Amino acid sequence: MASDAGDTLRNDELNFMNVEKNFYLFTESNELSNETFKKKIFYLANTPAELIHLDGVNGIIKISDNLILDHENIVGVPEYGITKSCVAKDLNQLLKEYPKTIMTA
């Protein structure tokens, strides 16, 4: 967050976030894909078992695990890319089954 990229991110956040309510999680990321995705999904995992809840869901690919370094309730925030083969039905089912899912564009 202390880089030029962090400055760009903070400026963009003003367009769509309530910045006063933001909080940051420091992670150790294990990058699993170098692909670029226009839309992504993040999942707030409270237990190690939840780190793989979305693995194998149609239309998404895991990008990174994002293990939390110091937080009492969240162990990780796995990141997934939404592929071109993804259909709305799959995303609707995913949101219904896993309400802690965060979709971004």
C-alpha distances in whole Angstrom, upper triangle without the diagonal:
4,6,8,7,4,7,9,8,8,12,13,13,15,18,18,16,18,15,16,17,14,12,10,11,10,12,14,15,18,18,21,22,21,22,20,21,21,21,20,20,19,21,20,22,24,26,26,29,26,24,27,28,27,28,31,31,32,30,27,25,23,20,18,19,15,17,16,15,17,18,22,22,20,20,18,17,19,18,21,22,25,27,30,33,31,33,33,35,33,30,32,34,30,29,32,32,29,28,24,23,21,21,19,20
4,7,8,6,7,11,11,10,13,15,15,17,20,21,19,20,17,19,20,16,15,13,14,13,15,16,17,20,21,24,24,23,24,23,24,24,24,23,24,22,24,24,26,27,29,29,32,30,27,30,32,31,31,34,34,36,33,30,28,26,23,21,22,18,20,18,18,19,21,24,25,23,23,22,21,22,22,24,25,28,30,33,36,35,37,37,39,37,34,36,37,34,33,36,36,32,31,28,27,24,25,22,23
4,5,5,7,9,10,11,13,14,15,17,20,21,20,22,19,21,22,19,18,15,16,15,16,17,17,20,20,23,23,21,22,21,22,22,23,22,24,23,25,25,27,29,31,30,33,31,28,30,32,31,31,34,34,35,32,29,27,25,22,21,22,19,21,20,20,21,23,27,28,25,25,23,22,23,21,24,24,27,29,31,34,33,36,36,39,36,33,36,37,34,33,37,37,33,32,29,28,25,25,22,22
4,5,5,6,9,10,11,13,14,16,18,20,20,21,19,21,23,19,19,17,19,18,19,20,20,22,21,24,23,21,22,20,21,21,22,22,24,23,26,27,29,31,33,33,35,33,30,32,33,32,32,35,34,35,32,29,28,26,23,22,24,21,23,23,23,25,26,30,30,27,28,25,23,24,22,24,24,26,28,30,33,33,35,35,38,36,33,36,38,34,33,37,37,34,33,30,28,25,25,21,21
4,5,5,6,9,10,11,12,15,16,17,17,20,17,20,21,18,18,15,17,16,17,18,17,19,18,21,20,18,19,16,17,17,19,18,20,20,23,23,26,28,30,30,32,29,27,29,30,28,29,31,31,31,28,25,24,22,19,19,21,18,21,21,21,23,24,28,28,25,25,22,20,21,19,20,20,23,25,27,30,29,31,31,34,32,29,32,34,31,30,33,34,30,30,27,25,22,21,18,17
4,5,5,6,9,10,10,13,15,16,15,17,14,17,18,14,14,12,14,13,15,17,17,20,19,22,21,20,21,18,19,19,19,19,20,19,22,22,24,26,28,28,31,28,26,28,29,28,29,31,31,32,29,26,25,23,20,19,20,17,19,19,19,20,21,25,25,23,23,21,19,20,18,21,21,23,26,28,31,30,32,32,34,32,29,32,33,30,29,32,33,29,28,25,23,20,20,17,17
4,5,5,6,9,10,11,14,15,15,17,14,16,18,15,16,14,17,17,18,20,20,23,22,25,25,23,23,21,21,20,21,21,22,22,24,24,27,29,32,32,34,31,29,31,32,31,32,34,33,34,32,29,28,26,23,22,24,21,23,22,22,23,24,28,28,25,26,24,22,23,21,24,23,26,28,30,33,32,34,33,36,34,31,33,35,32,31,34,35,32,30,27,26,22,22,19,19
4,6,5,6,9,10,12,14,14,16,14,17,19,16,17,16,18,18,19,21,20,23,22,24,23,21,21,18,18,17,18,18,21,20,23,24,27,29,32,32,34,31,29,30,31,29,30,33,31,32,29,26,26,25,21,21,23,21,23,23,24,25,26,29,29,26,27,24,22,23,20,22,21,23,25,27,30,29,31,30,34,32,29,31,33,30,29,33,34,30,29,26,24,21,20,17,16
4,5,5,6,9,10,11,11,14,12,15,16,13,14,13,15,15,17,19,18,21,20,22,21,20,20,17,17,15,16,16,17,17,20,20,23,26,28,28,30,27,25,27,28,26,27,30,28,29,26,24,23,22,19,19,20,18,20,20,21,22,22,26,25,22,23,21,18,19,17,19,19,21,23,25,28,27,29,28,31,29,26,28,30,27,26,29,30,27,25,23,21,17,17,14,13
4,5,5,7,10,11,10,12,9,12,13,11,12,12,15,16,18,20,20,23,23,25,25,23,23,20,20,19,19,18,20,19,21,21,24,26,29,30,32,29,27,29,29,28,30,32,31,32,29,27,26,25,22,22,23,20,22,20,21,22,22,25,25,23,24,22,19,21,19,22,22,23,26,28,31,29,31,30,33,31,28,30,32,29,27,30,31,28,26,23,22,18,18,15,16
4,5,6,8,10,10,12,10,14,15,13,15,15,18,19,21,24,23,26,25,28,26,25,24,21,21,19,19,20,21,21,24,24,27,29,32,33,35,32,30,32,32,30,32,34,33,33,30,28,28,27,24,24,26,23,25,24,25,26,26,29,28,26,28,25,23,24,22,24,23,24,27,28,32,30,31,30,33,32,29,30,33,30,28,32,33,30,28,26,24,20,20,16,16
4,5,6,8,9,12,11,14,15,13,15,15,18,20,21,23,22,25,24,26,24,23,22,19,18,15,16,16,18,18,21,22,25,28,31,31,33,30,28,30,29,27,29,31,29,30,27,25,25,24,22,22,24,21,24,23,25,26,25,28,27,25,26,24,21,22,19,21,20,21,24,25,28,26,28,27,30,29,25,27,30,27,25,29,30,27,25,23,21,17,16,13,12
4,5,6,5,8,7,11,12,10,12,13,16,18,19,22,21,24,23,26,25,24,23,20,19,16,16,16,17,16,19,19,23,25,28,29,31,27,26,28,28,26,28,30,28,29,27,24,25,24,22,22,23,20,22,21,23,23,23,25,24,22,24,22,19,20,18,20,20,21,24,26,28,26,27,26,29,28,24,26,28,25,23,27,28,25,23,20,19,15,15,12,12
4,6,6,7,7,10,12,11,14,15,18,21,23,26,25,28,27,29,28,27,27,23,22,19,19,19,20,20,22,22,26,28,31,32,34,30,29,31,31,29,31,34,32,32,30,28,28,27,25,25,26,24,26,25,26,26,25,28,27,25,27,25,22,24,22,24,23,24,27,28,31,29,30,28,31,30,27,28,30,28,26,29,30,27,25,23,22,18,18,15,15
4,6,9,10,13,14,13,16,18,21,23,24,27,26,29,28,29,28,27,25,22,20,17,17,18,19,20,22,23,27,29,32,33,34,31,30,31,30,28,31,33,30,31,28,26,27,27,25,25,27,25,27,26,28,28,27,30,28,26,28,26,23,24,22,23,22,22,25,26,29,27,27,26,29,28,25,26,29,27,24,27,29,27,24,23,21,17,16,13,13
4,7,9,12,12,11,15,16,19,21,23,26,25,27,26,28,27,26,25,21,19,16,15,16,16,17,19,20,24,26,29,30,31,28,27,28,27,25,28,30,27,28,25,24,25,25,23,24,25,23,25,24,26,27,25,27,25,24,26,23,20,22,20,20,20,20,23,24,27,24,25,23,26,25,22,22,25,23,21,24,26,23,20,19,18,14,13,11,11
4,5,9,8,8,11,13,16,19,21,24,24,26,26,28,27,27,26,23,21,18,17,17,17,16,18,18,22,23,27,28,29,26,25,27,26,25,28,30,28,29,27,24,26,25,23,23,24,21,23,22,24,24,22,24,22,21,23,21,19,21,19,21,21,21,25,26,29,26,27,24,27,26,22,23,26,23,21,23,25,22,19,18,17,13,14,12,13
4,6,6,7,11,13,17,20,22,25,25,29,28,30,30,30,29,26,24,22,20,20,19,18,20,19,23,24,27,29,31,27,27,29,28,27,30,32,30,31,30,27,28,27,26,26,26,23,24,22,24,23,22,23,22,21,24,23,20,23,22,24,24,25,28,30,32,29,30,27,29,29,25,25,28,25,22,25,26,23,20,19,19,15,16,15,17
4,5,5,9,11,15,17,20,23,24,27,27,29,29,29,29,26,24,22,21,20,20,19,20,19,23,23,27,29,31,27,27,29,29,28,30,33,31,33,31,28,29,27,26,25,25,22,23,21,22,21,20,22,21,20,23,22,20,22,21,24,24,26,29,31,33,31,31,29,32,31,27,27,30,27,24,27,28,25,22,20,20,17,18,16,18
4,6,9,12,15,18,21,25,26,29,29,32,32,32,32,29,28,26,24,23,23,21,22,20,23,24,27,29,31,28,28,31,30,30,32,35,33,35,33,31,31,30,28,27,26,23,24,22,23,21,20,21,21,20,23,23,21,24,24,26,27,29,32,34,36,33,34,32,34,33,29,30,31,29,26,28,29,26,23,21,21,19,20,19,21
4,7,10,13,17,19,23,24,27,28,30,30,31,31,28,26,25,23,21,20,18,19,17,20,20,24,26,28,25,25,28,27,27,29,32,30,32,31,28,29,27,26,25,24,21,22,19,21,19,17,18,18,17,20,20,18,21,21,24,25,27,30,32,34,31,32,30,31,30,26,27,28,26,23,25,26,23,20,17,18,16,18,17,20
4,7,10,13,16,20,20,24,24,26,27,27,27,25,23,22,20,19,18,16,16,15,18,19,22,24,26,23,22,25,25,24,27,30,28,30,29,26,26,24,23,22,21,18,19,16,18,17,15,17,16,15,18,17,15,19,18,21,23,24,28,30,32,29,30,28,30,29,25,26,27,25,22,25,25,22,19,16,17,14,16,15,18
4,7,10,13,17,18,21,22,25,26,26,27,25,24,23,21,19,18,15,16,13,16,16,20,21,24,21,20,24,23,23,26,29,28,30,29,26,26,23,22,20,19,15,16,13,14,13,12,14,14,13,15,15,14,17,17,21,22,24,28,31,33,30,31,30,31,29,26,27,28,25,23,25,25,21,19,16,17,15,17,17,19
4,7,9,13,15,18,19,22,23,23,24,23,22,22,21,18,17,14,15,13,15,16,19,20,22,20,19,22,22,22,24,28,27,29,28,25,24,21,19,17,16,13,13,10,11,11,10,13,13,12,14,13,12,15,15,19,21,23,27,30,32,29,31,30,31,29,26,27,28,25,23,26,26,22,20,17,17,15,17,16,19
4,6,10,12,15,17,20,21,22,23,22,22,22,21,18,16,13,13,11,12,13,16,16,19,17,16,19,20,20,22,25,25,28,27,23,22,19,17,15,13,9,9,7,8,8,8,11,11,9,10,9,9,12,14,17,20,22,26,29,31,28,30,29,31,28,25,27,27,24,22,25,24,20,20,16,16,15,17,17,20
4,7,10,13,15,18,20,21,23,22,22,23,22,19,18,15,15,13,14,15,17,17,20,18,16,20,21,21,22,26,26,29,28,24,22,19,17,14,12,9,8,6,6,7,9,12,13,11,11,10,10,13,14,18,20,24,27,30,32,30,32,31,33,30,27,29,30,26,25,28,27,23,22,19,19,18,20,19,21
4,6,10,12,15,17,18,20,20,20,22,21,17,16,13,14,12,13,14,15,14,17,16,13,17,19,19,19,23,24,26,25,21,19,16,14,11,9,5,5,4,5,8,10,13,14,11,9,8,8,10,12,16,18,21,24,28,29,27,30,30,31,28,26,28,28,24,24,27,25,22,22,18,18,17,19,19,21
4,7,10,13,15,16,19,20,20,23,22,18,18,15,15,15,14,16,16,14,17,17,14,16,19,19,19,22,24,26,25,21,19,15,13,10,8,6,5,6,7,10,13,16,16,13,11,9,10,11,12,16,18,22,24,28,29,28,31,31,32,29,27,29,29,25,26,28,27,23,24,20,20,19,21,20,23
4,6,9,11,13,15,16,17,20,19,16,15,13,14,14,14,16,17,15,17,16,13,15,17,17,16,20,21,23,22,18,15,12,10,6,6,4,6,9,10,14,15,18,18,14,12,9,9,9,10,13,15,19,21,24,26,25,28,28,30,26,24,27,27,23,24,27,25,22,23,20,18,18,19,18,20
4,6,9,11,14,16,17,20,19,16,16,14,15,16,15,18,17,15,17,16,12,14,17,16,15,18,20,22,21,17,14,10,8,5,6,7,8,11,13,16,18,21,20,17,14,11,11,10,10,12,15,18,20,24,25,24,27,28,29,26,24,27,27,23,24,27,25,22,24,21,19,19,20,20,21
4,6,8,10,12,14,17,17,14,15,14,16,17,17,20,20,17,19,18,14,15,18,16,15,17,19,20,19,15,12,9,6,5,7,8,11,14,16,19,21,23,23,19,17,13,12,10,9,11,12,16,17,21,22,21,25,26,28,24,23,26,26,23,24,27,25,23,24,21,19,19,19,18,19
4,7,9,12,13,17,17,14,15,14,16,18,17,21,20,17,18,17,14,13,16,14,12,14,16,17,16,13,9,7,5,5,8,11,13,17,19,22,23,25,24,20,18,15,14,11,10,10,11,14,15,18,19,19,23,24,26,22,21,25,24,21,23,26,24,22,24,22,19,19,19,19,20
4,6,9,10,14,14,13,14,15,17,19,20,23,23,21,21,20,16,16,18,16,14,15,16,17,15,12,8,7,5,7,11,13,16,19,21,25,25,28,27,23,21,17,15,12,10,9,9,12,13,16,17,17,21,23,24,21,21,24,24,21,23,26,25,23,25,22,20,19,18,18,18
4,7,10,13,14,13,16,16,19,22,22,26,26,24,24,23,19,19,21,19,17,18,19,19,17,14,11,10,7,10,13,15,18,21,23,26,27,30,29,25,23,20,18,15,12,12,10,14,13,16,18,19,22,24,26,23,22,26,27,24,25,29,28,25,27,25,22,21,19,18,17
4,7,10,12,12,14,16,19,22,23,26,27,25,25,23,20,19,21,18,17,17,18,17,14,12,10,10,8,11,15,16,20,23,25,28,29,31,30,26,24,21,18,15,12,11,8,11,10,12,15,16,19,21,23,21,20,24,24,22,23,27,26,24,26,24,21,19,17,16,15
4,7,9,10,13,15,18,21,23,27,27,26,26,24,21,21,22,19,18,19,18,18,15,12,11,12,9,12,16,17,20,23,25,28,28,31,29,26,25,21,18,16,12,11,8,10,10,12,15,15,19,20,23,20,19,23,24,21,22,26,26,24,25,23,20,18,15,13,12
4,5,7,10,13,16,19,21,25,26,25,25,23,20,20,20,17,17,17,16,15,12,10,10,11,9,13,16,17,20,22,25,28,28,30,28,25,24,20,17,15,11,9,5,7,7,9,12,12,15,17,19,17,16,19,21,18,19,23,23,21,22,20,17,15,12,10,9
4,7,11,13,17,20,23,26,28,27,27,24,22,22,22,18,19,20,18,17,13,12,13,14,13,16,18,19,23,24,27,29,29,31,29,26,26,22,18,17,13,11,8,8,9,10,13,13,15,16,19,17,15,18,20,18,19,22,23,21,21,20,17,14,11,9,6
4,7,10,14,17,20,23,25,25,24,21,19,19,19,15,17,17,15,15,11,10,11,12,12,14,17,17,21,22,25,27,26,29,26,23,23,19,16,14,11,9,6,6,8,10,12,11,13,13,16,14,12,15,17,15,15,19,19,18,18,17,13,11,7,6,4
4,7,10,13,16,20,21,21,21,18,16,16,15,12,14,15,13,14,11,8,9,10,9,11,13,14,17,19,22,24,23,25,23,19,19,16,12,10,7,6,5,5,9,12,14,12,14,14,16,14,11,14,16,13,13,17,17,15,15,14,10,8,6,5,6
4,7,10,13,16,18,18,18,14,13,13,12,10,12,13,11,13,11,8,9,9,10,11,12,13,15,17,20,22,21,22,20,16,17,13,10,8,6,5,6,7,11,14,15,12,14,14,15,13,10,13,14,10,10,14,14,11,12,10,7,6,4,6,9
4,7,9,13,15,15,15,12,10,12,11,10,12,15,13,15,14,11,11,10,10,10,10,10,12,13,17,18,17,19,16,13,13,10,6,6,5,6,9,11,14,17,18,16,18,17,18,15,13,15,15,12,11,15,14,11,11,8,6,5,6,8,11
4,6,9,11,12,12,9,8,10,9,8,11,14,13,16,15,12,13,11,12,11,10,10,11,12,16,17,15,16,13,10,11,8,5,6,7,9,12,13,17,20,20,17,19,18,18,16,13,15,15,11,10,13,12,8,9,6,5,6,9,11,15
4,6,9,11,12,8,8,11,10,11,14,17,16,19,19,16,16,14,15,13,11,10,10,10,14,14,12,13,10,7,8,6,5,7,10,12,15,17,20,24,24,21,22,21,22,19,16,18,17,14,13,15,13,10,10,6,7,8,12,14,17
4,6,7,8,5,6,9,9,10,13,16,16,19,20,17,17,14,15,13,10,10,9,10,13,14,11,12,9,6,6,5,6,8,11,13,17,19,22,25,25,22,24,23,23,20,18,19,18,15,14,16,14,10,11,8,9,12,15,17,20
4,7,8,7,8,11,11,14,16,19,19,23,24,21,20,18,19,16,13,13,11,10,13,13,10,9,6,4,5,7,9,11,14,17,21,22,26,29,29,26,27,26,26,23,21,22,21,17,17,18,16,12,13,10,12,14,18,20,24
4,5,5,7,10,10,13,15,18,19,23,24,21,20,18,19,16,13,13,11,11,14,14,12,11,8,7,6,8,11,12,16,18,22,23,26,30,29,27,28,28,27,24,23,23,22,18,19,19,17,14,15,13,15,17,20,23,26
4,5,5,8,10,13,13,17,18,22,23,20,19,16,17,14,11,12,9,11,13,14,13,13,11,9,7,8,11,11,15,17,20,23,25,29,28,26,28,28,27,24,23,24,22,19,20,21,18,15,17,15,16,18,21,23,26
4,5,6,7,11,11,14,16,19,21,19,18,15,17,15,12,14,13,14,17,18,17,16,14,12,10,10,12,12,15,16,20,22,24,28,27,24,26,26,25,22,21,22,20,17,18,19,15,14,16,14,15,18,21,23,26
4,5,5,8,10,13,14,17,19,16,16,13,16,14,11,13,12,13,16,17,15,15,12,10,9,9,9,9,12,14,17,19,22,25,24,22,23,23,22,19,18,19,17,14,15,16,13,10,12,11,11,14,17,20,23
4,6,8,8,12,13,17,18,15,13,10,12,10,7,9,9,11,14,16,15,16,13,10,8,7,7,6,10,11,15,17,20,23,23,21,23,23,23,19,18,20,18,15,16,18,15,12,14,12,12,14,16,18,21
4,6,5,9,10,14,15,13,12,9,12,11,9,12,12,15,18,20,19,19,17,14,12,10,10,8,11,11,14,16,18,21,21,19,21,21,21,17,17,19,17,13,15,17,14,12,15,13,13,15,17,19,22
4,6,8,9,12,14,12,12,11,14,13,12,14,15,17,20,21,20,20,17,14,13,12,11,9,12,11,15,15,18,21,20,17,19,19,18,14,14,15,13,10,12,13,10,8,12,11,10,14,15,18,21
4,6,6,9,11,8,9,8,12,12,11,14,15,18,21,23,21,22,19,16,15,13,11,9,10,8,11,12,14,17,16,14,15,16,15,11,11,13,11,8,11,12,10,8,12,11,9,12,13,16,18
4,6,9,10,8,8,7,11,11,11,14,16,19,22,24,23,24,21,18,16,14,13,10,10,9,11,12,14,17,16,14,16,18,17,13,13,16,14,11,14,16,13,12,15,15,13,15,15,18,20
4,6,9,8,8,9,13,14,14,18,19,22,26,28,27,28,25,22,20,18,16,13,13,11,12,12,13,16,14,12,14,16,15,11,13,15,13,11,15,16,14,14,17,17,15,17,17,19,21
4,6,6,8,10,13,15,16,18,20,23,26,28,27,28,25,22,21,18,16,13,13,10,11,10,11,14,12,10,11,13,12,8,9,12,10,8,11,13,11,11,15,15,13,15,14,17,19
4,6,9,11,15,17,18,21,23,26,29,31,30,31,28,25,24,21,19,16,15,11,11,9,9,11,8,7,8,11,10,6,9,12,10,9,13,15,14,14,17,18,15,17,15,17,18
4,7,10,13,16,18,20,23,25,29,31,30,31,28,25,24,21,19,15,13,10,8,6,5,7,5,4,7,10,10,7,8,12,12,11,13,16,15,15,18,18,15,15,13,15,15
4,7,9,12,14,16,19,22,25,27,27,28,25,22,21,18,15,12,10,6,5,5,6,9,8,7,10,12,13,9,9,13,13,10,13,16,15,14,16,16,13,13,12,13,14
4,6,9,12,14,17,20,23,26,26,27,25,21,20,17,14,11,9,5,5,7,7,11,11,10,14,16,17,13,13,17,16,13,16,19,18,16,18,17,14,15,13,14,15
4,6,8,11,13,17,20,22,22,24,22,18,17,13,11,7,6,4,6,9,11,14,15,14,17,18,19,15,15,18,18,14,16,19,18,16,18,16,13,14,14,14,16
4,7,9,13,16,18,21,22,24,22,18,17,13,11,8,5,5,6,10,11,15,16,16,19,20,22,18,17,21,21,17,19,22,21,18,20,18,15,14,14,14,15
4,6,9,12,15,18,18,21,19,16,14,10,9,6,5,7,10,13,15,19,20,19,22,23,24,21,19,22,22,18,20,23,21,18,20,17,15,15,15,15,17
4,6,9,12,15,15,17,16,12,10,7,6,4,6,9,12,15,18,21,22,21,23,24,25,21,20,23,22,18,19,22,20,17,18,15,14,15,16,17,19
4,6,9,12,13,15,14,11,9,5,5,6,7,11,14,17,20,23,24,23,26,26,27,23,21,24,24,20,20,23,21,18,19,15,15,14,16,16,18
4,6,9,10,13,12,9,6,4,6,8,10,14,17,20,23,27,28,26,28,28,29,26,24,26,25,22,22,24,22,19,20,16,16,16,19,19,22
4,6,7,9,10,7,5,5,7,10,13,16,19,23,25,29,30,28,30,30,31,28,25,27,27,23,23,25,23,20,20,16,17,17,19,20,22
4,7,10,11,9,8,9,11,14,16,20,23,26,29,32,33,32,34,34,34,31,29,31,30,27,26,29,27,23,23,20,20,20,23,23,25
4,7,9,9,8,10,13,16,18,22,25,28,31,35,36,33,36,35,36,33,30,32,31,28,27,29,27,24,23,20,21,21,24,24,27
4,6,6,7,9,12,15,18,21,25,27,30,34,35,32,34,33,33,31,28,29,29,25,24,26,24,21,20,17,18,19,22,23,26
4,6,8,11,14,17,20,23,27,29,32,36,36,34,35,34,34,31,29,30,29,26,25,26,24,21,20,17,19,20,23,25,28
4,7,9,12,15,18,21,24,26,30,33,33,31,32,30,30,28,26,26,25,22,21,22,20,17,16,13,16,17,21,22,26
4,6,8,11,14,17,21,23,26,30,30,27,29,28,28,25,23,24,23,20,19,21,19,15,15,11,13,14,18,19,23
4,7,10,13,16,20,23,26,29,30,27,29,29,29,25,24,25,24,20,20,22,20,16,17,13,15,16,19,20,24
4,6,9,13,16,19,22,26,26,24,26,26,26,23,21,23,22,18,18,20,18,15,16,12,13,13,16,17,20
4,6,10,13,16,19,22,23,21,23,23,23,20,18,20,20,16,16,18,17,13,14,10,10,10,12,13,17
4,7,10,13,16,20,20,18,21,21,21,18,16,19,18,14,15,18,16,13,14,11,10,10,12,13,16
4,7,10,13,17,18,16,18,19,20,17,15,18,18,14,15,18,17,14,15,13,10,10,10,10,13
4,7,9,13,14,12,15,16,17,14,12,16,16,12,14,17,16,14,15,14,10,10,9,10,12
4,6,10,11,10,13,14,16,14,12,16,17,14,15,18,18,16,17,16,13,12,10,10,10
4,7,8,7,10,11,13,11,9,13,14,12,13,17,17,16,17,16,13,12,9,10,10
4,5,5,9,12,14,12,11,15,16,14,16,19,19,19,20,20,16,16,13,13,12
4,5,8,11,14,12,12,16,17,16,18,21,22,21,22,23,19,18,15,15,14
4,6,10,12,10,11,15,15,15,17,20,20,20,22,23,19,19,16,17,16
4,7,9,7,8,11,12,11,14,16,17,17,18,19,16,16,13,15,14
4,5,6,7,9,10,11,13,15,16,17,18,20,16,17,14,16,16
4,5,5,6,9,10,11,12,14,15,16,18,15,15,13,15,15
4,6,5,6,9,10,11,12,14,15,18,15,16,15,17,18
4,6,5,6,9,10,11,12,14,16,13,15,13,16,17
4,5,5,6,9,10,10,11,13,10,11,10,12,14
4,5,5,6,9,10,10,13,11,12,11,15,16
4,5,5,6,8,10,13,11,14,13,17,19
4,5,5,6,8,10,8,11,11,14,17
4,6,5,5,8,6,9,9,13,16
4,6,6,10,9,12,13,17,19
4,6,9,9,13,14,18,21
4,6,6,10,12,15,19
4,5,8,11,14,18
4,6,10,13,17
4,7,10,14
4,7,10
4,7
4
